[in-house]
Amino acid sequence: MTPEALATCHARAFAGAGRAWSAEEFATLLDSAFVFISGDARAFVLGRVIADEAEVLTLATDPDHRRNGLARACLSAFEVVARARGATMAFLEVAEDNPPALALYDAAGYRESARRTGYYARSQGPKVDALILQKTLD
């Protein structure tokens, strides 16, 4: 998948929720041997594995394709690749005001391990906490 396709999906997925990542930012990340993608232009997880830790850098689902199990499938595929690359733990951060993402991660076995108070700025209203979630990869 091209950096442009990733940026388009990301922009649609995060419309109104914060700054979307540019094609250049995706290209820079993808230049790293540690970074990989699970998914397609409808939904994807961009992740990386360093040593025995895997990180979900971002998960995006185009609004036209939500509620079809794509995010769950991408997250599962991310975990398979992460394990194959030697990861024993996965982590991510998510805004506390994102109930669909929180439900997805909870169903996949991710649990809160920390919190960044006021991490996400919102165009209207107060800043929102980032929850750090983690999961042991068996």
Z-matrix of the N, CA and C atoms (Angstrom, degrees):
N
C 1 1.442
C 2 1.527 1 108.57
N 3 1.301 2 115.86 1 139.18
C 4 1.461 3 120.66 2 -175.81
C 5 1.528 4 110.90 3 -79.51
N 6 1.327 5 117.23 4 155.90
C 7 1.465 6 119.92 5 174.30
C 8 1.530 7 112.13 6 -57.93
N 9 1.318 8 117.07 7 -33.62
C 10 1.461 9 120.53 8 178.41
C 11 1.532 10 111.40 9 -65.26
N 12 1.316 11 117.07 10 -42.71
C 13 1.467 12 120.75 11 178.26
C 14 1.521 13 110.91 12 -65.07
N 15 1.329 14 116.69 13 -40.15
C 16 1.460 15 120.52 14 176.93
C 17 1.527 16 110.44 15 -62.06
N 18 1.328 17 116.75 16 -45.42
C 19 1.465 18 120.96 17 -179.19
C 20 1.518 19 111.44 18 -63.55
N 21 1.322 20 118.00 19 -38.59
C 22 1.462 21 121.68 20 179.05
C 23 1.519 22 110.83 21 -64.23
N 24 1.323 23 117.21 22 -48.71
C 25 1.462 24 121.19 23 178.86
C 26 1.526 25 110.09 24 -61.84
N 27 1.320 26 116.88 25 -44.42
C 28 1.463 27 121.66 26 -178.99
C 29 1.526 28 110.61 27 -61.25
N 30 1.330 29 117.47 28 -44.45
C 31 1.460 30 121.17 29 -179.92
C 32 1.524 31 111.06 30 -62.28
N 33 1.322 32 116.71 31 -41.94
C 34 1.468 33 119.84 32 178.78
C 35 1.526 34 111.07 33 -67.39
N 36 1.325 35 116.48 34 -39.74
C 37 1.462 36 121.00 35 -178.01
C 38 1.528 37 112.31 36 -67.91
N 39 1.324 38 116.58 37 -34.97
C 40 1.464 39 120.18 38 -174.53
C 41 1.525 40 113.13 39 -107.12
N 42 1.315 41 118.33 40 17.38
C 43 1.466 42 121.68 41 179.02
C 44 1.530 43 109.58 42 -55.96
N 45 1.313 44 116.04 43 123.37
C 46 1.453 45 121.19 44 179.14
C 47 1.511 46 115.46 45 81.16
N 48 1.321 47 118.11 46 -6.16
C 49 1.466 48 120.99 47 -176.66
C 50 1.516 49 112.90 48 -108.73
N 51 1.292 50 117.85 49 4.33
C 52 1.458 51 119.96 50 -178.40
C 53 1.509 52 110.23 51 142.92
N 54 1.302 53 116.01 52 -178.44
C 55 1.454 54 122.11 53 -177.29
C 56 1.522 55 110.59 54 -76.99
N 57 1.308 56 115.90 55 126.01
C 58 1.465 57 121.11 56 175.76
C 59 1.529 58 108.90 57 -77.45
N 60 1.305 59 115.91 58 155.06
C 61 1.463 60 121.39 59 179.34
C 62 1.523 61 109.65 60 -82.52
N 63 1.309 62 116.20 61 145.68
C 64 1.462 63 122.14 62 -179.71
C 65 1.528 64 111.15 63 -84.51
N 66 1.322 65 115.42 64 163.85
C 67 1.467 66 120.92 65 175.12
C 68 1.526 67 109.96 66 -59.55
N 69 1.318 68 117.44 67 -37.67
C 70 1.470 69 121.02 68 179.55
C 71 1.527 70 111.28 69 -64.41
N 72 1.335 71 116.30 70 -39.62
C 73 1.464 72 119.32 71 177.82
C 74 1.522 73 110.87 72 -64.87
N 75 1.333 74 116.86 73 -42.48
C 76 1.462 75 119.45 74 176.80
C 77 1.522 76 110.69 75 -62.89
N 78 1.324 77 117.69 76 -43.22
C 79 1.469 78 121.24 77 179.87
C 80 1.520 79 110.67 78 -59.90
N 81 1.322 80 117.42 79 -43.12
C 82 1.458 81 121.24 80 179.38
C 83 1.528 82 110.90 81 -62.25
N 84 1.324 83 116.85 82 -45.71
C 85 1.463 84 119.98 83 178.58
C 86 1.524 85 111.51 84 -61.90
N 87 1.328 86 116.23 85 -42.86
C 88 1.465 87 120.33 86 -177.25
C 89 1.523 88 113.18 87 -69.24
N 90 1.334 89 117.51 88 -14.60
C 91 1.460 90 120.77 89 175.32
C 92 1.525 91 112.17 90 -70.13
N 93 1.315 92 117.51 91 -16.04
C 94 1.461 93 122.27 92 -179.30
C 95 1.524 94 110.45 93 -83.31
N 96 1.311 95 115.89 94 135.40
C 97 1.467 96 120.85 95 176.60
C 98 1.526 97 111.98 96 -67.53
N 99 1.325 98 117.50 97 -15.47
C 100 1.462 99 121.64 98 -178.27
C 101 1.534 100 112.57 99 -84.83
N 102 1.336 101 117.03 100 -16.00
C 103 1.462 102 122.69 101 -172.22
C 104 1.525 103 110.24 102 -98.30
N 105 1.333 104 115.56 103 142.27
C 106 1.463 105 120.68 104 178.90
C 107 1.520 106 110.08 105 -148.72
N 108 1.324 107 115.54 106 163.66
C 109 1.465 108 122.97 107 -179.74
C 110 1.520 109 109.12 108 -119.50
N 111 1.318 110 115.13 109 139.82
C 112 1.458 111 122.54 110 169.26
C 113 1.526 112 106.26 111 -122.02
N 114 1.328 113 117.32 112 120.62
C 115 1.444 114 120.69 113 178.09
C 116 1.508 115 112.75 114 128.33
N 117 1.328 116 115.21 115 -159.14
C 118 1.461 117 121.43 116 -177.98
C 119 1.520 118 109.30 117 -147.44
N 120 1.333 119 117.54 118 -164.89
C 121 1.461 120 121.79 119 -175.37
C 122 1.531 121 112.75 120 -67.77
N 123 1.323 122 118.38 121 -15.07
C 124 1.467 123 121.44 122 177.85
C 125 1.521 124 112.17 123 -83.71
N 126 1.341 125 115.64 124 -36.66
C 127 1.461 126 121.73 125 -178.21
C 128 1.519 127 108.09 126 -162.08
N 129 1.322 128 116.00 127 143.13
C 130 1.460 129 119.11 128 179.82
C 131 1.519 130 111.33 129 -155.78
N 132 1.322 131 114.65 130 158.48
C 133 1.458 132 123.36 131 166.84
C 134 1.517 133 106.14 132 -117.00
N 135 1.316 134 115.66 133 129.12
C 136 1.458 135 121.93 134 170.83
C 137 1.519 136 105.39 135 -104.14
N 138 1.323 137 115.98 136 121.52
C 139 1.452 138 119.90 137 -176.80
C 140 1.506 139 112.30 138 -137.47
N 141 1.308 140 114.68 139 173.98
C 142 1.462 141 119.89 140 175.15
C 143 1.516 142 109.10 141 -147.60
N 144 1.322 143 113.77 142 154.43
C 145 1.459 144 121.48 143 174.70
C 146 1.512 145 107.64 144 -125.76
N 147 1.312 146 114.82 145 126.54
C 148 1.458 147 122.06 146 173.51
C 149 1.517 148 106.33 147 -130.69
N 150 1.326 149 115.18 148 125.18
C 151 1.465 150 122.02 149 -174.25
C 152 1.529 151 107.86 150 56.89
N 153 1.344 152 117.92 151 -123.31
C 154 1.464 153 119.23 152 -178.08
C 155 1.525 154 112.53 153 -106.88
N 156 1.345 155 116.83 154 18.53
C 157 1.458 156 120.48 155 -179.98
C 158 1.526 157 111.31 156 -115.87
N 159 1.325 158 114.60 157 134.82
C 160 1.460 159 121.63 158 175.47
C 161 1.522 160 108.11 159 -110.33
N 162 1.314 161 115.52 160 142.82
C 163 1.454 162 120.72 161 178.75
C 164 1.525 163 109.95 162 -129.74
N 165 1.312 164 115.86 163 131.63
C 166 1.453 165 120.95 164 169.65
C 167 1.529 166 105.50 165 -81.50
N 168 1.319 167 116.05 166 111.04
C 169 1.461 168 119.78 167 178.56
C 170 1.520 169 110.83 168 -76.27
N 171 1.316 170 116.31 169 -42.03
C 172 1.455 171 121.54 170 173.03
C 173 1.521 172 109.25 171 -161.36
N 174 1.313 173 114.66 172 151.71
C 175 1.462 174 122.97 173 173.02
C 176 1.516 175 105.60 174 -129.13
N 177 1.317 176 116.06 175 128.77
C 178 1.470 177 120.33 176 -178.29
C 179 1.521 178 109.99 177 -135.94
N 180 1.319 179 115.25 178 137.79
C 181 1.464 180 121.89 179 173.13
C 182 1.517 181 107.73 180 -128.20
N 183 1.323 182 116.45 181 125.81
C 184 1.458 183 121.12 182 176.26
C 185 1.532 184 107.77 183 -58.97
N 186 1.324 185 118.04 184 133.49
C 187 1.473 186 120.36 185 -178.06
C 188 1.529 187 114.13 186 -54.31
N 189 1.329 188 117.87 187 -29.88
C 190 1.466 189 120.26 188 179.07
C 191 1.527 190 112.72 189 -69.95
N 192 1.328 191 117.47 190 -10.40
C 193 1.468 192 120.68 191 -175.96
C 194 1.522 193 112.91 192 -123.03
N 195 1.310 194 117.29 193 14.89
C 196 1.463 195 120.54 194 179.23
C 197 1.521 196 110.80 195 -73.88
N 198 1.326 197 114.04 196 158.49
C 199 1.477 198 123.18 197 177.12
C 200 1.526 199 112.16 198 67.95
N 201 1.350 200 116.34 199 27.35
C 202 1.463 201 121.06 200 176.91
C 203 1.524 202 112.15 201 -118.70
N 204 1.323 203 118.55 202 8.61
C 205 1.462 204 121.85 203 179.21
C 206 1.515 205 114.42 204 82.80
N 207 1.327 206 117.66 205 6.63
C 208 1.464 207 119.50 206 -177.51
C 209 1.519 208 112.56 207 -68.07
N 210 1.320 209 117.65 208 -43.11
C 211 1.470 210 120.18 209 179.69
C 212 1.521 211 110.31 210 -62.45
N 213 1.314 212 117.10 211 -42.44
C 214 1.467 213 121.42 212 178.41
C 215 1.529 214 110.30 213 -61.44
N 216 1.329 215 117.19 214 -43.02
C 217 1.466 216 120.82 215 179.12
C 218 1.527 217 111.14 216 -65.68
N 219 1.321 218 117.16 217 -40.78
C 220 1.471 219 120.70 218 178.92
C 221 1.522 220 111.14 219 -65.38
N 222 1.337 221 116.89 220 -41.45
C 223 1.460 222 120.79 221 179.10
C 224 1.525 223 110.26 222 -64.73
N 225 1.310 224 117.05 223 -41.77
C 226 1.463 225 120.97 224 177.49
C 227 1.531 226 110.89 225 -62.64
N 228 1.322 227 117.03 226 -43.79
C 229 1.467 228 120.91 227 178.44
C 230 1.527 229 111.02 228 -64.35
N 231 1.333 230 116.87 229 -38.81
C 232 1.468 231 121.40 230 175.06
C 233 1.529 232 110.20 231 -56.34
N 234 1.326 233 116.64 232 -46.13
C 235 1.466 234 120.79 233 -178.48
C 236 1.528 235 111.67 234 -64.45
N 237 1.326 236 117.45 235 -38.02
C 238 1.470 237 120.99 236 178.18
C 239 1.526 238 110.05 237 -62.68
N 240 1.328 239 116.99 238 -47.22
C 241 1.466 240 120.57 239 179.57
C 242 1.522 241 110.07 240 -65.25
N 243 1.324 242 116.84 241 -41.85
C 244 1.466 243 120.41 242 -179.78
C 245 1.530 244 110.94 243 -59.66
N 246 1.326 245 116.72 244 -45.05
C 247 1.479 246 119.97 245 177.54
C 248 1.528 247 110.52 246 -61.45
N 249 1.324 248 116.34 247 -43.61
C 250 1.474 249 120.28 248 -179.66
C 251 1.526 250 111.27 249 -62.49
N 252 1.323 251 116.89 250 -27.16
C 253 1.467 252 121.22 251 178.55
C 254 1.526 253 112.29 252 -89.92
N 255 1.334 254 116.81 253 4.34
C 256 1.458 255 120.76 254 173.91
C 257 1.510 256 116.41 255 99.36
N 258 1.327 257 118.37 256 7.04
C 259 1.466 258 120.42 257 -179.75
C 260 1.522 259 110.80 258 -75.64
N 261 1.324 260 115.63 259 139.51
C 262 1.459 261 121.91 260 175.24
C 263 1.524 262 111.64 261 -113.44
N 264 1.334 263 116.07 262 -11.28
C 265 1.462 264 122.35 263 -179.84
C 266 1.520 265 108.33 264 -139.63
N 267 1.333 266 116.36 265 139.57
C 268 1.464 267 121.62 266 174.93
C 269 1.516 268 108.11 267 -120.45
N 270 1.323 269 115.60 268 145.68
C 271 1.450 270 119.27 269 176.00
C 272 1.520 271 110.06 270 -144.19
N 273 1.324 272 114.74 271 164.94
C 274 1.457 273 122.25 272 -179.13
C 275 1.513 274 107.92 273 -161.57
N 276 1.326 275 115.37 274 169.70
C 277 1.459 276 119.48 275 171.13
C 278 1.521 277 108.14 276 -126.48
N 279 1.322 278 114.64 277 147.80
C 280 1.453 279 121.13 278 -177.53
C 281 1.522 280 108.56 279 -146.36
N 282 1.318 281 116.14 280 144.41
C 283 1.461 282 120.76 281 177.28
C 284 1.522 283 109.75 282 -68.87
N 285 1.319 284 115.34 283 137.00
C 286 1.466 285 119.36 284 -178.13
C 287 1.521 286 112.87 285 -66.90
N 288 1.340 287 117.80 286 -13.38
C 289 1.463 288 120.55 287 179.17
C 290 1.532 289 112.34 288 -99.08
N 291 1.328 290 116.38 289 27.64
C 292 1.466 291 121.73 290 179.98
C 293 1.541 292 109.13 291 -119.19
N 294 1.340 293 117.84 292 75.23
C 295 1.469 294 120.48 293 -176.55
C 296 1.529 295 114.90 294 -56.39
N 297 1.349 296 120.20 295 -40.14
C 298 1.468 297 117.37 296 179.34
C 299 1.531 298 112.58 297 -61.69
N 300 1.334 299 116.99 298 -42.30
C 301 1.465 300 120.02 299 179.02
C 302 1.525 301 110.51 300 -66.61
N 303 1.328 302 116.90 301 -42.11
C 304 1.467 303 119.74 302 179.01
C 305 1.528 304 111.21 303 -60.73
N 306 1.327 305 116.83 304 -39.82
C 307 1.471 306 120.28 305 178.15
C 308 1.524 307 110.83 306 -65.84
N 309 1.325 308 117.16 307 -41.79
C 310 1.462 309 121.26 308 177.74
C 311 1.523 310 110.54 309 -59.16
N 312 1.314 311 116.60 310 -50.84
C 313 1.466 312 120.72 311 -176.31
C 314 1.526 313 111.53 312 -67.49
N 315 1.324 314 117.13 313 -37.27
C 316 1.463 315 119.94 314 177.24
C 317 1.526 316 110.45 315 -63.20
N 318 1.326 317 116.67 316 -45.35
C 319 1.468 318 120.44 317 179.36
C 320 1.525 319 111.87 318 -63.20
N 321 1.338 320 116.86 319 -28.65
C 322 1.465 321 121.07 320 179.93
C 323 1.525 322 111.98 321 -85.91
N 324 1.331 323 118.27 322 -2.30
C 325 1.459 324 121.16 323 175.45
C 326 1.517 325 115.78 324 96.23
N 327 1.315 326 118.01 325 12.64
C 328 1.470 327 121.00 326 177.59
C 329 1.518 328 109.44 327 -83.09
N 330 1.332 329 116.37 328 138.95
C 331 1.458 330 121.86 329 -178.12
C 332 1.521 331 110.22 330 -128.40
N 333 1.325 332 115.82 331 147.83
C 334 1.462 333 120.92 332 -179.04
C 335 1.520 334 110.71 333 -65.93
N 336 1.331 335 115.25 334 131.51
C 337 1.465 336 120.51 335 176.85
C 338 1.522 337 112.27 336 -120.47
N 339 1.340 338 117.04 337 -16.96
C 340 1.459 339 120.92 338 179.55
C 341 1.519 340 108.70 339 -164.70
N 342 1.338 341 114.39 340 173.91
C 343 1.464 342 120.91 341 -178.06
C 344 1.521 343 108.03 342 -145.06
N 345 1.335 344 115.50 343 137.89
C 346 1.467 345 121.57 344 172.92
C 347 1.531 346 106.85 345 -108.75
N 348 1.306 347 115.84 346 105.96
C 349 1.458 348 121.73 347 -175.78
C 350 1.528 349 110.80 348 -67.17
N 351 1.342 350 115.54 349 129.99
C 352 1.458 351 121.46 350 175.76
C 353 1.516 352 114.53 351 61.11
N 354 1.313 353 117.27 352 32.72
C 355 1.469 354 121.86 353 -173.69
C 356 1.526 355 112.96 354 -74.53
N 357 1.337 356 117.52 355 -41.42
C 358 1.460 357 121.33 356 -176.36
C 359 1.523 358 110.77 357 -97.39
N 360 1.323 359 116.44 358 124.06
C 361 1.462 360 121.17 359 173.78
C 362 1.522 361 108.52 360 -81.86
N 363 1.304 362 115.97 361 144.15
C 364 1.457 363 122.24 362 176.60
C 365 1.526 364 108.08 363 -120.13
N 366 1.324 365 116.34 364 145.89
C 367 1.462 366 119.62 365 -178.84
C 368 1.525 367 111.22 366 -63.96
N 369 1.314 368 116.50 367 -29.30
C 370 1.462 369 121.28 368 176.15
C 371 1.516 370 108.09 369 -132.64
N 372 1.296 371 115.74 370 133.23
C 373 1.456 372 120.04 371 177.85
C 374 1.513 373 112.58 372 93.81
N 375 1.316 374 115.40 373 -179.96
C 376 1.469 375 120.66 374 -175.97
C 377 1.528 376 112.28 375 -73.86
N 378 1.313 377 114.76 376 164.65
C 379 1.463 378 120.37 377 174.53
C 380 1.521 379 109.18 378 -65.13
N 381 1.322 380 114.91 379 157.14
C 382 1.460 381 121.96 380 -174.45
C 383 1.534 382 109.30 381 -118.56
N 384 1.313 383 115.88 382 142.38
C 385 1.461 384 120.42 383 178.13
C 386 1.524 385 111.27 384 -70.19
N 387 1.319 386 115.36 385 147.46
C 388 1.467 387 122.35 386 170.04
C 389 1.518 388 107.19 387 -99.10
N 390 1.318 389 116.28 388 130.66
C 391 1.453 390 121.60 389 175.14
C 392 1.518 391 108.22 390 -97.07
N 393 1.312 392 116.52 391 131.22
C 394 1.459 393 121.71 392 174.50
C 395 1.520 394 106.02 393 -94.92
N 396 1.327 395 115.43 394 119.32
C 397 1.463 396 121.44 395 -178.94
C 398 1.514 397 109.00 396 -113.25
N 399 1.323 398 116.14 397 147.90
C 400 1.465 399 119.84 398 177.64
C 401 1.514 400 111.13 399 -142.18
N 402 1.317 401 113.10 400 161.50
C 403 1.457 402 120.82 401 -178.98
C 404 1.516 403 108.57 402 -149.59
N 405 1.309 404 116.20 403 136.95
C 406 1.455 405 120.50 404 172.66
C 407 1.511 406 108.35 405 -77.77
N 408 1.314 407 116.84 406 131.29
C 409 1.464 408 121.94 407 177.81
C 410 1.516 409 108.37 408 -96.47
N 411 1.324 410 116.03 409 110.59
C 412 1.471 411 120.70 410 -178.56
C 413 1.501 412 110.65 411 -86.83
